[in-house]
């Protein structure tokens, strides 16, 4: 049997969360070998080494070292470095994950070199093109030959954009695989105990979106609400570097750090952070991943955004979108027990990586899946007549 060569692209810590379960799944397969490509879009030596250790990942096979910069500069630098790597040693498949600049950059390289591209976590849409991530999602899904979706709404988004259904396979949520991969370590972690939060209700806060932290007015409003809320419920707030910089610049840091019942701490690795989340009474966030994890765990989540690319966390899960002024009333509702319990969406079960591996094998090696693997959900049929790819276009058949 032909042995496929697969590049797994990662750029930031959330990307490695999504890559790790797939790396471990593919590492066990005799029909392929994978290469972990770290673009270096976000890189901190100490945090990265700890993160790789947490995820049981080896050092990256290829480190592009692009560093930070504007959106254009970062995307261009990733394209230049990855094109050179692919020209020297081309893979059979490029797998990109999530929605960062490196995702769209490596998808562009693959498409222009006629290397098949697969997007893991495809089809998510917020409808807000002011978010750079939304642009990255739209462009990546247009370029990709294979689109692995986490939920039915993602299938529907792609169908509405004219994506042929044979390109789409619903595989579930890879972040749940990451959680299950490290569940024992998370449960055994000591972060709650270290912060004196064991056996008592508390909330976890994370903030980093520009709309919330880059201007004085919204950030001041959030600090006002968090200090009010801490009277009702202890808060622990791992502060993102961007958020801390702005809190200090706007003269808000001391007010937050000195507030009673509010612990401001350094950013945490995944294991320690999830140890906190798993014991929390609720979470307050503007992150995408936490919306998913709290839905899986059945923990109320208040998301400080006007839109979400993960609406299933609202329609089926425990997540709600709120403004700063709605925070305290929403917390009161949760403390009173008036909050939806939600349910785990279909295929959010810790086996997404296995379904992805089976789909790669089916598509690229024409190997029918075994009965145990045949749990991925193809996109629903549609009455729209799709145009077939032009010969030599680089698009894969379904």
N, C-alpha and C positions, 0 to 999 in steps of 0.2 A: 504494500500500500504506500502511496506517495506520502511523504512526511511534510506537512505544511509548515511554513515559517511565518510566525505571527508576531507583529509588533504591538505591544500594549503601551499606549501613550498616557503619561501622567505629568501633571505640572504643579499642582497644589495639593495640600494634604487631603482635601475631600476627594480628589481624583484617585489618590492611592487607596483610599477606603474602597473605591469601586473597582479598582484594578486587582487588589489583593485576592479576593475570592476567586476571580477568574484565573489569575496566575496559578493559584494552587490547584484548581480544577484541571487546567491545561497541562500543568507539570506532570500530572499522573497519566496523561494520554500518550500512547505510543505513536499516534499518527500526526503529532505536531510538536514543535518546540517554539517557545515564546521568548521574546526579547523585551525586557522592561526598559522603556525609554523615558528618562526624566528630562523634561525640557529645561528645568531650572527656572521656570517662571516665578515661582515662590520657593525660596530656598534658605534654610537656616541649618547649619551643620549639626548643632546639638539636637534641635527638635526633629530633624529629618532622621538622624540615626536612631533616636528613640522611637520614632514612628515606624520605621522599617522593622525594628525589633518587635514592637507591639503586634504588627501585622504578619510577622514571621516571613518577611520578604528579604531576599538577598539584596546586596547593593545593586543599583541599576546597571544593566548591561551597557547602557549608553547614556551619558549625561551631556546634554547640549549646552548647559551653562549660560542661558540667554539673559538671566537677571531681570530686573524691573525696568520700567520705562512707560511711555505713553502706550495707549492701545495699539496705535499704528506701528510704533517702533518694536514693541514686543511681538506682535504678530509677524512682522517682517523678519525679525531676527530668528524666530522659531522656524519660519519657512526656509530661510537660507540654510540654517544648520541642518534641518531634517532632510531637505532635498539632497544635500551633500551626502548624508548618511545613507539615504535610500538609493542614490545613484551608485555608491560604492558597494552596497550590500542590500539589494532590494528584497523586501519581504513578500509573501504571497497575500497577506491581508494586513491592513492597518486598522486597529481597533482604537477609536477615540471615545472618551467618556465625558459626561457632564457638559459644561457650557462655558469654559474659560477660553481665553485667547488662544492657548495652545491647541485646544480642541479644533477650532475652525482652521488654524494654520496648518496643522498636520493633515486635516481632511483635504485642504486645497492641494497640498503637495501630493498626496495619494492620487487625487483625481487627475491632476495634470500629468502624472507619470503613469497613468493607466494601471494603478495598483488598486484593487478593490478596497473600499473603505466601509467599515461598519461603525455605527454609532450606538453606544450603549447608554440608555436613558433618553431615547429619542422621543420626539412628539410632544414634549412639555412646552406649554405656552402660557405666558402671563397676559398677553395682549398689550403689554406696555413696552413700546420700542425705545423708550428713554433709557431702559436698562440695557447696558452693553451685553449682558448675558442673553437677552432675548434675540438680539441680532445674531449672536454666535449660534444660538439654537436653530434659527431659521436658515442660516447659510449652511451649517453643517448637515442638516436634514435634507437640504436640496442636493448636496453633493454626494451623500452616502448611498452606497449600493445596498446595504443591509441596515434596517432600522429595528432595533430591539427596544420595545416600549415597556413601561412599567405598569400601565393601567389602561382601561378602555378609553378614557378621555384623550389619551395620547394617540391611540389609533384613529379616533374621530378627527383630531386636529390634522393628522397627516392626510387622511382621506379628503378632507375639505380643501387641502392645499394641492390636490391632484397627484399625490404619490400613489403609484400602482400598488395594489394590495399585496402582490406577491413579494414585494420588498420588505414587508412588515411582519414581524413576529413578536407577539406579546410574551415576554419572558418573566415578568415580575420585577421586583425591586431589589437591585444588587446591594443596596445599603443594609438590607435586612440580613443578607448573607454575611456582611462584615460584622454586624452585631453578634450573630450566632457564632461566628468564627472565634470571637473573643469573649463570649458570654461568661465562661468560667472565670477568666481573669477580671472581668468587670465586676462580677458578683463578689469576688474575693478582695477587690480593691479597698483601700483604706481612706479615700478622700473624704467621704462623709464623716468618718470618725475623726480625721485630722482637723476638720473644721467645726467639730462639736455639733453636728447636725443629725446624728443617728437618733432614731426613735422620736423625732419631732417633725412637725410639718414645716416646710420651707419651699421657696421658689428659686429657680435658676433663671438668670437673665443673660442674654447675649445680644449685642447690638454692633452692627458694623456697616449697614447700608448707607451710602452717601445721603439719601433723602432723610435719614434720621440723624446722622452725626456730623455732616459737613457744614452745617450752618448753625449760628447761635440759637435762633428761635426754636426750631424743632428739638434740638438737644436740650435746651433749657427746660422746655415743656416736659420732656421725658424725665429729666432729673427731678423736677418738681413732683411728678407722679410717683416715681420710684421711692423717693423719701417719704411721701405720704403712705405708700403701700407698705413700707417696712414697719409701720406702726401696727399693721394688722397681721403681718406674716414675715418671718425672717427671710432675707434675700441674700443670695450669693451671686456675684457678678464677676465672672472671668472677663477681663477687659481686653478687647482687641487692640493692638498697637495703634491703629488708625483712630479708634475711638478715644483712647487715652490722650493721644496728641491733641485732639480737638477739645477734649474736656479741659486740658491744661491751658490751651490757647484762649478759650472762652471764659476762663476764670471759674470753672465749675468743678474742678477736680477735688478741691478741699471740701466743698459742700457735700459731695457724694461720699468721699472717703471717710468723713467724720460723722456721717449719719448713723444714728443708733439702729441696731438690728440689721445693718446692711454691710456685708463683707465684700470688699473689693479685692480681687485676687488677680494674679498673673494668668495668662492663657494656659490651658491644660492640654495634655495629650489626650488621645481618644479614650483610653481605658479609664483614666481618672475623671474625665469629663462625664462619661456615660455612667460611672459609678454615682456621680452627683445626680444626673438626670433620672436614673432608675429609682432613686429614693425621694424624688421631688413630689410635692403636692400639685405643682403646676410649673409650666415654663413660660417665659416671656422672651420673644425672639424676633429677629427679622431674617433668620437663616432659612434656607430651603430644607436642608437635611433634617433639622430638628423637627420640622413639621411632620416628616415621615416617621422618624423614630418614635415620637410621642404617640402617633396614631397606632403604631405597632404595639407599643407598651400600654396603651389605654390611659395615658396621662394628659390632662387638659393642657392645651397650648394656645397662647395668645400671641398672634403674629402681627407685628406692628408694620403693616403694609396695606396698601389699597388693593393690590392684586396678588395672586399667587399662581405659579405655574404648576402647582400640585393641588388642584381643586378636589381631588378625591379625598384629601385629608380633611376636607370640610364636609363633603357630601356623605362620606362613610366613616370618617375618623373623628378625632377629638379637637381639631383645630378650628379657630375662628379668627377672622381678620378684625383688628380693632385699631382705633386711633388712640393717641395719648390720653385724651380726656375720657375715653371709655375704659381705660385700664382698671381703675379702682372699682367701678361698679361690676366689671366682669370678674374680678378677683372675689368680690363679695358673693357673687352668684356661685362661683366654684366652692368657696368655703361653706356655703349654705347647702351644698350638695345638689345644686340645680345646674347640672352640666351633662351633655350627652356622653354616654359611655363609648359610643362608636363601636366599630368592628374592624378586623383586619381585612384589607382588600384581598381579592383573589390573587393568588400566586405570590403574595408577600409572605413567604414561608421558609426562607433560608436555602432554597434550591435553585435560585436564578442562574448561578454560574453553570450548573449542570445542564440547564436548558439552553444556555448560550453555546456551550461546547457542542451539544447535540445538533444545534442549528448550523454551526460552522461546518461540522462534518457532513451534514445533509446537503448543504448548499455547495461546498467546495469540493467534496469528495464523492458526492452522490451516494452516500451511505444512508439507507433508511434508518430512522431512529428505532431503538428497541422499545418495547411496550413501556418499560419503566421510564424511558426518556420522553415519551410522547405526551408531555404535559404542557408544552408551550402552546399558546393560543394564537392561531393565525388571524390576521386581520379579517373582519367580517366582510362578506361579499358586498359589492356595491354595483348599482346599475350604471354608474358612469363608465363610459368607454375610454380606456386608457391607451395612450400612444405607446407603442413598443419602442424600446431603445434602438437607436440606429446602430447598424453593425460597426464594430470597432470603436464604440463610444466609451468603452471602459466600464459600462454598467453591467452588473451581473444578472444572469437569469434567475428567476425565482426557484 
